[in-house]
Amino acid sequence: MSLDFTVRPPRPGDAGAMAAMHFQAWQESYGHLLSEKFFAERKAHLPQRIEQYRTFIAGPNTWAVADVGGELVGLAAAGPGPDEDRPGETALFMLYALQRVHGTGVGQALLDAVIGREAAYLWVLEDNPRAQAFYRRNGFVPDGRRELLPPEWEELPEIRMVRPAVGG
């Protein structure tokens, strides 16, 4: 499927669209895993998330958004990894694309924009085979680490995946 999209750094004015798109992607990706209460709480806190995005955009991490005709359909962020036992310096913090753009290259373009070919690691839900397959295609493999998310994320299990620098 061909789609005309642009990947670019976010602007401060994108914060509202980023928060709304991120929430929609959570619903699409995790609706079968998380309770209605989880989503109701997140929806109620969207104004605070918008402010958080304004702060995030101005921060030191690398951000990218995917834009189709002025509508944000994806976002990604990477930066210095926070794990004490981090397997590398760079962590992919998030990569989300709306379901309607899956398979169009948006996710790949976002990944390339925020981590390029460098070594990196990420955490992904254990019960997210689509995302895991995408990351495997990009050279990531599970490193054996597994953790439960905090209670506000209903303690879903996630695994860590790592990759060496690509082609280098």
Secondary structure, DSSP 8 states (H G I E B T S, - for coil): -----EEE---GGGHHHHHHHHHHHHHHHHTTTS-HHHHHHHHHTHHHHHHHHHHHHHSSSEEEEEEETTEEEEEEEEEE---TT-SSSEEEEEEEE-GGGTTTTHHHHHHHHHHTTS-EEEEEETT-HHHHHHHHHTT-EEEEEEEE--GGGTT-EEEEEEE--TT-
